[in-house]
Amino acid sequence: MMVPSPGEATHHLEFSPSETHGPLLKLLQDEMEHLYQEKSNILKDIRKEKVCSTLQTKEISDFTKAIKFKDAPLAQLKQRYLQELEEIKQVLQDWSVFLFVLKFV
């Protein structure tokens, strides 16, 4: 195995601007610019999706809160009616006992 001396090149590939390398380098440069642009577009799309997703989540959250807010008075009203029904039921029971007692007097 040969060890290169300090002044000697360690590899044989050299990219000097020549007539054969020029078009190839230009092609590679164009391809890299195209890939960079695609990457930028993808990142923009991802950011847009995140923003849309965040807005949709916020809208769903707001909608859920609105439903809960609207349901809260309904739940309170339902609870009040159930309490009133229980009170009416108790009054009817009291009256039925009273009428039953009056029957025997």
C-alpha positions as CSV (number, residue, x, y, z in Angstrom):
1,M,0.0,0.0,0.0
2,M,1.4,3.3,-1.0
3,V,1.1,6.3,1.3
4,P,0.9,9.6,-0.6
5,S,3.6,12.2,0.2
6,P,2.4,15.5,1.7
7,G,2.4,17.4,-1.7
8,E,0.9,14.5,-3.7
9,A,-2.8,14.4,-4.6
10,T,-4.8,11.8,-2.7
11,H,-7.3,11.2,-5.4
12,H,-7.3,11.4,-9.2
13,L,-10.7,13.1,-9.7
14,E,-10.3,16.8,-10.6
15,F,-13.1,19.0,-11.6
16,S,-11.5,21.6,-13.7
17,P,-13.8,23.7,-15.9
18,S,-13.3,22.1,-19.3
19,E,-15.5,21.7,-22.3
20,T,-16.6,18.2,-21.1
21,H,-17.3,19.2,-17.5
22,G,-19.0,22.5,-18.2
23,P,-22.3,21.1,-19.6
24,L,-22.3,18.4,-16.9
25,L,-21.7,20.9,-14.1
26,K,-24.4,23.2,-15.5
27,L,-26.8,20.2,-15.6
28,L,-26.0,19.3,-12.0
29,Q,-26.4,22.9,-10.9
30,D,-29.8,23.2,-12.6
31,E,-30.9,19.9,-11.0
32,M,-29.8,21.1,-7.6
33,E,-31.7,24.4,-8.1
34,H,-34.7,22.4,-9.1
35,L,-34.5,20.1,-6.1
36,Y,-34.0,23.1,-3.8
37,Q,-37.1,24.7,-5.3
38,E,-39.1,21.5,-4.8
39,K,-37.9,21.3,-1.2
40,S,-39.0,24.9,-0.6
41,N,-42.4,24.3,-2.1
42,I,-42.8,21.2,0.0
43,L,-41.9,23.1,3.1
44,K,-44.4,25.8,2.2
45,D,-47.1,23.2,1.7
46,I,-46.3,21.6,5.1
47,R,-46.5,25.0,6.8
48,K,-49.9,25.7,5.0
49,E,-51.1,22.3,6.1
50,K,-50.1,23.0,9.7
51,V,-51.8,26.4,9.6
52,C,-55.0,24.8,8.1
53,S,-54.8,22.0,10.6
54,T,-54.4,24.4,13.5
55,L,-57.3,26.6,12.2
56,Q,-59.5,23.5,11.8
57,T,-58.6,22.3,15.3
58,K,-59.5,25.8,16.7
59,E,-62.8,25.9,14.7
60,I,-63.7,22.4,16.0
61,S,-62.7,23.5,19.6
62,D,-64.8,26.7,19.2
63,F,-67.7,24.7,17.8
64,T,-67.5,22.2,20.7
65,K,-67.4,25.0,23.2
66,A,-70.4,26.6,21.5
67,I,-72.3,23.4,21.7
68,K,-71.4,22.9,25.3
69,F,-72.4,26.5,26.0
70,K,-75.7,26.0,24.3
71,D,-76.2,22.6,26.0
72,A,-75.5,24.1,29.4
73,P,-78.7,26.0,29.7
74,L,-80.6,23.1,28.2
75,A,-79.1,20.8,30.8
76,Q,-80.0,23.3,33.6
77,L,-83.5,23.5,32.2
78,K,-83.9,19.8,32.0
79,Q,-82.6,19.5,35.6
80,R,-85.1,22.1,36.8
81,Y,-88.0,20.3,35.0
82,L,-86.9,17.0,36.6
83,Q,-86.9,18.6,40.0
84,E,-90.3,20.1,39.4
85,L,-91.6,16.7,38.2
86,E,-90.3,15.2,41.4
87,E,-92.0,17.9,43.5
88,I,-95.3,17.3,41.6
89,K,-95.0,13.6,42.1
90,Q,-94.5,14.2,45.8
91,V,-97.5,16.5,46.0
92,L,-99.6,13.9,44.1
93,Q,-98.5,11.2,46.6
94,D,-99.4,13.5,49.5
95,W,-102.8,14.2,48.0
96,S,-103.4,10.6,47.3
97,V,-102.6,9.8,51.0
98,F,-104.8,12.7,52.1
99,L,-107.7,11.5,49.9
100,F,-107.2,8.0,51.1
101,V,-107.5,9.2,54.7
102,L,-110.5,11.3,53.9
103,K,-112.2,8.2,52.6
104,F,-112.3,6.7,56.0
105,V,-113.3,9.8,57.9
